[in-house]
Each structure stands twice: as C-alpha cells, then as structure tokens.
C-alpha cells in the first residue's frame, strides 16, 4: 500500500480533445481535470464524466489491491455496456 496516491504524480497525466459546444474550438482537457474554459469564447466545457484513477493510473492495481481493482474495473465495464 502507498502512503500517498501515486496517481497524484503529474508525469502520468493524459490529455483528451473536446470540441466546445458553443463555438466549436478544440479544447484540451487533462485526465486530472473535470472542466476547462474555452480559450476562444469562455464557455465552460465539462468532461463527459468524472475521471476515475483506476482507468488511467498505472499504479491503481497496486494501490487498491488486485481483488478491489478487478471489482471496480468490472463495475466500470458494466456501466459502459449499459450506456451503449
């Protein structure tokens, strides 16, 4: 177990591109962000859902332990399948 979440290490952050719904500008949202302001029109752009560290953090499996990590990954997979 870790005394501090290794996911807080900024070197493992990923970026996703979103389109502003108001002006169409391309905006970057990093994996540790929930929202950003469009650089062109100022509109707030939100991620489609809150980021989950178990999806993007390379240390999640070690941090949570194998059994808990598998359980949470299965729950995420089930939610995604229900949305589709």
N, C-alpha and C positions, 0 to 999 in steps of 0.2 A: 504494500500500500504506500501511497505517496502522502507526504505532509502538505503538499501544495499541488493543485491540479496542473499537470504538465501541459494541458491544453491552453493555459494562460501564456505560454511561451509564444510570442508573436512571430516566430520563424515558421510556424506551420499553418499560417492563415492562408486561405484561398480566396479568390475573387470570382464573382459571377456578374454577368452583364444583364442589366434590366433596361427596358425602354420606358421612358417617362410617359405616363398615360395622358398627360396634358399637352406636351409639346413634341413628344417623340424622340427626344435626345437620348443617347445611350449613356447610362449611368452605371458606375461600378459599385457593387455592394460586397463588402468583405464578409467572410464567414463568421466573424465575431460581431457583426453589426445587424441590427434589426431594421433600421431605416436610415435613409440619407436624403439630403436635399438636392434637388436637381440643380446642377450648376448653370443651366440655361434659364429656367423660368422660376425656380424657387419652390416648386411643388415638392411635398414630402413623398418619397417613394418607399414603400414597405416591402420587406421580403415576403414571399408567399406564405411562409410560416417561420416560427422561431427556429433558430439553428439548434441542433442537438449535438453536443460534443461527441456522442457515441458514433455519429455518422462521419465526422471529419477529423477527429483527433486520433492520431496514430497510437497514443498511449491509453485509449479508452478501455481496451480489453484488460490491460494490466491494472489500471486504476480501479475498475469495477469488479474485477474477478471474472473468470470465464463464464460461470453459470449466470450471473446477473447480466453480463454483457450479451450473452445469447438470448436471454429472455427479452431484453429491451429491443434488440435487433429484430426479433420475431414480431414483437408488437408493432414496431415501425413498419415492417413489411406488410403486416395485415392491414394497417391503416391506409397505406399507399394502394393496396389492391382494392380496398373498399371505395376509394375515391375514383378509381379508373372505371 
